[in-house]
Amino acid sequence: MADCRRFARRIAPPLLSAGLLGIACGANAQSYADRNFSVSPAAREGARPIIIVSPVQPGPPPAPAPATPKSGPIGSYASDAPGPDIRAKNADYATQFQVVGHIPAGSTINKVAWRYGVARKPPGFEAVLCWQDAGTCWTVTDSNTGDTDFFNGKDAARPFVLYYRVKGSDYLREGPVKGDMNQVIVTYDIPR
């Protein structure tokens, strides 16, 4: 505070004469002005009036919008399949997931969750989860489990495929990578 006062005395004498040193030095402007505001008669002549506006307090955050209820019933299925062992680089290894149960016509996906397991992820490892074919895919390389809305609106009666690949120019130095059990859980909206 002492450094600030020295600065204000040297650089801003008008602030001192207006009693605004506390404001210049970062004190609470409103309380300082309420207690100490006095303007000398010399400073009043020919000076413009000083108006101190108290800071506006932020209001409470807006309430979150209420969740919109689903317009119809929902369904889901879980499909498990063993994952293949990865034996070579630059080859696709696929896990085919079967659609489980009867999916009513016109049902659309509203969430897909996945879980896959491999003994290790060698350098160059990639994993993608695809709907119906390899044209609509979501990269899951960095997360062995998770869920996504990426497939929302797609036909729920179509199957999913999980592809593994290890990119690179040489062989798998530590030997084949053992695959584990993989799973998708598909939640879907059923039309009325």
The 8 nearest C-alpha neighbors of each residue, nearest first, counted from 0:
[[1, 3, 2, 4, 24, 5, 25, 21],
 [2, 0, 4, 3, 5, 6, 24, 7],
 [3, 1, 5, 4, 0, 6, 7, 24],
 [2, 4, 6, 0, 1, 5, 24, 7],
 [3, 5, 7, 1, 6, 2, 8, 0],
 [6, 4, 8, 2, 3, 7, 9, 1],
 [7, 5, 3, 9, 4, 8, 10, 2],
 [6, 8, 11, 4, 10, 9, 5, 3],
 [9, 7, 5, 12, 6, 11, 10, 4],
 [8, 10, 6, 7, 11, 5, 12, 4],
 [11, 9, 7, 6, 8, 12, 5, 13],
 [10, 12, 7, 13, 14, 8, 9, 15],
 [13, 11, 15, 14, 8, 16, 10, 7],
 [14, 12, 16, 15, 11, 17, 42, 19],
 [15, 13, 19, 17, 12, 16, 11, 20],
 [14, 16, 18, 12, 17, 13, 20, 19],
 [15, 17, 13, 18, 14, 12, 39, 38],
 [16, 18, 38, 14, 15, 19, 13, 37],
 [19, 17, 15, 16, 36, 20, 37, 14],
 [20, 18, 14, 22, 21, 17, 15, 23],
 [19, 21, 23, 22, 15, 14, 18, 24],
 [22, 20, 26, 24, 19, 23, 25, 31],
 [21, 23, 28, 19, 25, 20, 24, 26],
 [24, 22, 20, 21, 25, 19, 7, 14],
 [25, 23, 21, 22, 3, 26, 20, 0],
 [24, 26, 22, 23, 21, 27, 28, 20],
 [27, 25, 21, 22, 28, 24, 31, 23],
 [26, 28, 29, 30, 31, 25, 22, 21],
 [27, 29, 22, 31, 30, 26, 32, 21],
 [28, 30, 32, 31, 27, 53, 33, 51],
 [29, 31, 33, 32, 28, 27, 34, 35],
 [32, 30, 28, 34, 29, 33, 35, 27],
 [31, 33, 36, 35, 29, 34, 30, 28],
 [32, 34, 30, 31, 35, 29, 36, 28],
 [35, 33, 31, 32, 36, 30, 29, 37],
 [36, 34, 32, 31, 33, 37, 18, 19],
 [35, 37, 32, 18, 33, 34, 38, 17],
 [38, 36, 18, 35, 17, 39, 16, 32],
 [37, 39, 17, 42, 40, 16, 43, 18],
 [38, 40, 42, 41, 43, 16, 37, 17],
 [39, 41, 43, 42, 38, 44, 37, 16],
 [42, 40, 39, 43, 44, 38, 45, 16],
 [41, 43, 39, 40, 44, 38, 46, 16],
 [44, 42, 40, 46, 41, 45, 39, 38],
 [45, 43, 46, 42, 41, 40, 47, 39],
 [44, 46, 43, 47, 42, 41, 48, 40],
 [47, 45, 43, 44, 42, 48, 49, 41],
 [46, 48, 49, 45, 43, 44, 42, 50],
 [49, 47, 50, 46, 43, 45, 51, 38],
 [50, 48, 47, 51, 17, 46, 38, 52],
 [49, 51, 52, 48, 47, 53, 32, 29],
 [52, 50, 53, 49, 29, 32, 28, 54],
 [51, 53, 54, 50, 29, 55, 28, 49],
 [52, 54, 29, 55, 51, 28, 56, 30],
 [55, 53, 56, 52, 29, 28, 51, 57],
 [56, 54, 57, 53, 52, 58, 29, 51],
 [55, 57, 54, 58, 53, 59, 52, 60],
 [58, 56, 55, 59, 60, 54, 61, 53],
 [57, 59, 56, 60, 61, 55, 62, 54],
 [58, 60, 61, 57, 62, 56, 63, 55],
 [61, 59, 62, 58, 57, 63, 64, 56],
 [62, 60, 63, 59, 58, 64, 57, 65],
 [61, 63, 60, 64, 59, 65, 58, 66],
 [64, 62, 65, 61, 66, 60, 67, 59],
 [63, 65, 66, 62, 67, 61, 60, 68],
 [66, 64, 63, 67, 62, 68, 61, 69],
 [67, 65, 68, 64, 63, 69, 62, 70],
 [66, 68, 65, 69, 64, 70, 71, 63],
 [67, 69, 66, 70, 71, 65, 72, 73],
 [70, 68, 71, 67, 72, 188, 73, 66],
 [69, 71, 68, 72, 191, 190, 67, 188],
 [72, 70, 69, 191, 189, 190, 73, 188],
 [71, 73, 189, 188, 74, 70, 69, 190],
 [72, 74, 188, 189, 187, 71, 75, 186],
 [75, 73, 187, 186, 188, 189, 72, 76],
 [76, 74, 186, 185, 187, 184, 77, 73],
 [75, 77, 185, 184, 99, 78, 186, 74],
 [78, 76, 184, 183, 185, 79, 182, 99],
 [77, 79, 183, 182, 96, 97, 184, 99],
 [80, 78, 182, 181, 96, 77, 183, 180],
 [79, 81, 181, 180, 96, 182, 82, 94],
 [82, 80, 180, 181, 179, 83, 79, 94],
 [81, 83, 178, 179, 180, 94, 181, 80],
 [84, 82, 178, 85, 92, 81, 94, 93],
 [83, 85, 177, 178, 176, 86, 175, 82],
 [86, 84, 176, 175, 87, 83, 177, 92],
 [85, 87, 175, 84, 176, 88, 174, 171],
 [88, 86, 85, 171, 170, 90, 89, 175],
 [87, 89, 165, 90, 166, 167, 170, 171],
 [90, 88, 166, 165, 164, 167, 87, 91],
 [89, 91, 88, 164, 87, 92, 165, 163],
 [92, 90, 164, 163, 162, 93, 89, 165],
 [93, 91, 163, 162, 164, 83, 90, 85],
 [94, 92, 162, 161, 95, 91, 163, 160],
 [93, 95, 161, 160, 82, 96, 162, 80],
 [94, 96, 160, 93, 97, 159, 161, 80],
 [97, 95, 159, 78, 160, 158, 80, 94],
 [96, 98, 158, 99, 78, 95, 159, 79],
 [99, 97, 158, 100, 96, 156, 78, 157],
 [98, 100, 76, 97, 78, 101, 77, 102],
 [101, 99, 102, 98, 76, 75, 97, 156],
 [100, 102, 103, 99, 156, 98, 104, 76],
 [101, 103, 156, 100, 104, 106, 155, 99],
 [104, 102, 106, 101, 105, 189, 156, 190],
 [105, 103, 106, 102, 156, 190, 189, 154],
 [104, 106, 190, 107, 103, 154, 189, 155],
 [107, 105, 189, 188, 155, 104, 103, 190],
 [108, 106, 154, 152, 155, 187, 188, 153],
 [107, 109, 187, 151, 155, 152, 153, 110],
 [108, 110, 151, 187, 186, 148, 188, 107],
 [111, 109, 148, 186, 108, 147, 185, 151],
 [112, 110, 185, 146, 147, 184, 186, 148],
 [111, 113, 146, 184, 183, 145, 147, 185],
 [114, 112, 183, 144, 182, 145, 146, 184],
 [113, 115, 144, 182, 143, 181, 183, 145],
 [116, 114, 181, 143, 182, 180, 144, 113],
 [115, 117, 179, 178, 180, 181, 143, 118],
 [116, 118, 178, 119, 179, 177, 176, 120],
 [117, 119, 177, 176, 178, 116, 120, 179],
 [120, 118, 117, 121, 176, 177, 116, 178],
 [121, 119, 124, 122, 117, 118, 176, 123],
 [120, 122, 124, 119, 123, 165, 171, 176],
 [123, 121, 124, 120, 165, 166, 167, 125],
 [122, 124, 166, 165, 121, 167, 125, 164],
 [125, 123, 165, 122, 121, 120, 164, 166],
 [126, 124, 140, 164, 163, 165, 123, 127],
 [127, 125, 140, 163, 139, 162, 138, 164],
 [128, 126, 138, 139, 162, 137, 161, 136],
 [127, 129, 161, 137, 136, 160, 138, 162],
 [130, 128, 136, 160, 135, 159, 133, 132],
 [129, 131, 159, 132, 135, 158, 136, 160],
 [132, 130, 158, 157, 159, 129, 133, 160],
 [133, 131, 134, 130, 129, 135, 160, 159],
 [132, 134, 129, 135, 136, 131, 130, 160],
 [133, 135, 132, 136, 129, 130, 131, 137],
 [136, 134, 129, 130, 133, 132, 137, 131],
 [137, 135, 129, 128, 127, 133, 134, 130],
 [136, 138, 128, 127, 129, 139, 135, 149],
 [137, 139, 127, 140, 126, 128, 136, 125],
 [140, 138, 127, 126, 142, 141, 137, 128],
 [141, 139, 126, 125, 142, 138, 127, 143],
 [140, 142, 139, 143, 138, 126, 125, 144],
 [143, 141, 144, 139, 140, 145, 114, 115],
 [142, 144, 115, 114, 116, 141, 139, 145],
 [145, 143, 114, 142, 113, 115, 146, 112],
 [144, 146, 112, 113, 142, 114, 143, 147],
 [145, 147, 112, 111, 113, 110, 148, 144],
 [146, 148, 149, 111, 110, 112, 145, 150],
 [147, 149, 110, 151, 150, 109, 111, 146],
 [148, 150, 147, 151, 137, 110, 111, 136],
 [151, 149, 148, 153, 152, 108, 110, 111],
 [152, 150, 109, 108, 148, 153, 149, 110],
 [151, 153, 107, 108, 150, 109, 154, 155],
 [154, 152, 107, 108, 151, 150, 155, 109],
 [153, 155, 107, 156, 157, 106, 108, 152],
 [156, 154, 107, 108, 157, 106, 153, 187],
 [155, 157, 154, 102, 98, 158, 106, 104],
 [156, 158, 155, 131, 154, 159, 98, 130],
 [159, 157, 131, 98, 97, 96, 130, 156],
 [158, 160, 130, 96, 129, 131, 95, 161],
 [159, 161, 95, 129, 94, 96, 128, 162],
 [160, 162, 128, 94, 93, 127, 129, 95],
 [163, 161, 93, 127, 92, 126, 91, 160],
 [164, 162, 126, 92, 125, 91, 93, 161],
 [163, 165, 91, 125, 124, 90, 89, 166],
 [166, 164, 124, 88, 123, 89, 125, 167],
 [167, 165, 123, 89, 88, 164, 124, 168],
 [168, 166, 169, 88, 123, 165, 89, 170],
 [167, 169, 170, 166, 88, 89, 171, 165],
 [168, 170, 167, 171, 88, 172, 87, 166],
 [169, 171, 172, 88, 87, 168, 167, 174],
 [172, 170, 174, 173, 87, 175, 88, 169],
 [173, 171, 174, 170, 169, 175, 121, 87],
 [174, 172, 171, 175, 176, 121, 170, 119],
 [173, 175, 171, 172, 176, 86, 170, 87],
 [176, 174, 86, 85, 177, 84, 171, 173],
 [177, 175, 85, 84, 118, 178, 119, 86],
 [176, 178, 84, 118, 117, 175, 85, 179],
 [177, 179, 117, 84, 82, 83, 116, 176],
 [178, 180, 116, 82, 117, 81, 181, 177],
 [179, 181, 81, 82, 80, 116, 115, 182],
 [182, 180, 115, 80, 114, 79, 81, 82],
 [183, 181, 79, 114, 78, 113, 115, 80],
 [184, 182, 113, 78, 112, 77, 185, 114],
 [183, 185, 77, 112, 76, 111, 113, 78],
 [184, 186, 111, 75, 76, 110, 183, 77],
 [187, 185, 75, 110, 109, 74, 108, 111],
 [186, 188, 108, 109, 107, 74, 73, 75],
 [189, 187, 73, 107, 106, 72, 108, 74],
 [188, 190, 106, 73, 72, 71, 187, 191],
 [191, 189, 106, 105, 71, 188, 72, 103],
 [190, 71, 189, 72, 70, 188, 105, 106]]
